[in-house]
Amino acid sequence: MGVLELLSQHVREIVDSRGQIVHQNGNRQSIEGEVQVRWVKPPFCTIKVNCDGAWCKQTSVEGCGWVAMDFVGIFKAVGCMGNIRCGSSLMAEAETLRLALMACVELGFGVLQFETDLKVLVDMINGVLASEAALEGILWDMNLTRQQLSSVEFLFTPRACNGAAHQVASYVTRVGDFHLWDRFEPEWLFNTLAFDVNMSIHL
């Protein structure tokens, strides 16, 4: 699917066949009061980065994954790292956001939205809640890194909207090591990304 076709599809999703406006609010779309819980494209010229950490309480080991898509749903990058030692699921999610943030700086991205399905972490990053002492080093590092970007938002998204990132985190939990795809998405992730942007092509 080309860029022009994706842009056209984006417009069609904003105005449905009956001429009603589809309101987009961060991570949800609503039509006549109905909430659709699925991935939503970010604002114009913005890259959305969905993040997820898969943490095992028994081993205290995490696999973290993130997926970057642009404002018309075009793939930008996927990254993941396994075998990271973390003391809690909250720390694992924070570590995932930090690694994703650092990767986006290296990739030259400028205007970003980061989404995670752990609302308490988003509230800590945005100053709504006081941060835990164990996270202060990670959050300080994130604040320093974000200064290298033009614009950064941290948002909460329901788990149903975070399926691609969860799939990436599950993958690296099994295989370990560090992986980055910044030209073409891995074949095992294609169908999930296609579903997110309403593409009819599947592998």
Steps between C-alpha positions, in 0.01 A plus 500: 500500500648835395523823695219672306267207551571495873438876520169455320405220737590723795256765378226240448544383857450854631170547317287187472256413219218690669705818529545465874827605656707233672651669804857399582609541861857389566451127472128449434250575231130555562201512267170607655623410847641161401862438596722300263791357690770462237818670384441861387727698270687793660462866391648633176880468470517301826647154556325283756713252695312224680698335779459186709712312752453128565628436856531165677460527878672166566822593318479883516592502131333723242458506125416847369355590161390811314339578164511835316238597240439839341185711467370308197580159645826439314758286677807688627686265733476210746745432781534257788744377763487193722658369820478832688500478880213695660353500848135553403260524209491877551877523467490271195253731325705807590815333365315424176403865459856611568647262241238600243566869565875453452446303180275772356772758560749279318256454211457875462130522588378840618131518596386199700218348701588209728223269613500238773219302662626574853312813604675546834833536318357759260368697797845490666675619184247781451523612865147394596637251755823506699755261353629199692855525630605195296400678178668834561817411309306375197264799495790745538675336206180516293456870579856568388457300177167660404671840483666380178158468332269771365187381678419201722173385657445201729150354479303211643339251262281197575675165462279418201661793315851384587500158335794554265734614778389209718574259215850645461566475876382138500728422205814636665414325827532173309806576285689756712768743378444840331313541171414802283305521174496848346429435131249216482295346778573137594272253321357363826371849591355599162143376555468677836617830352272453197202452733591815694487718187204317338702349214327213322833335402619220729781247485 
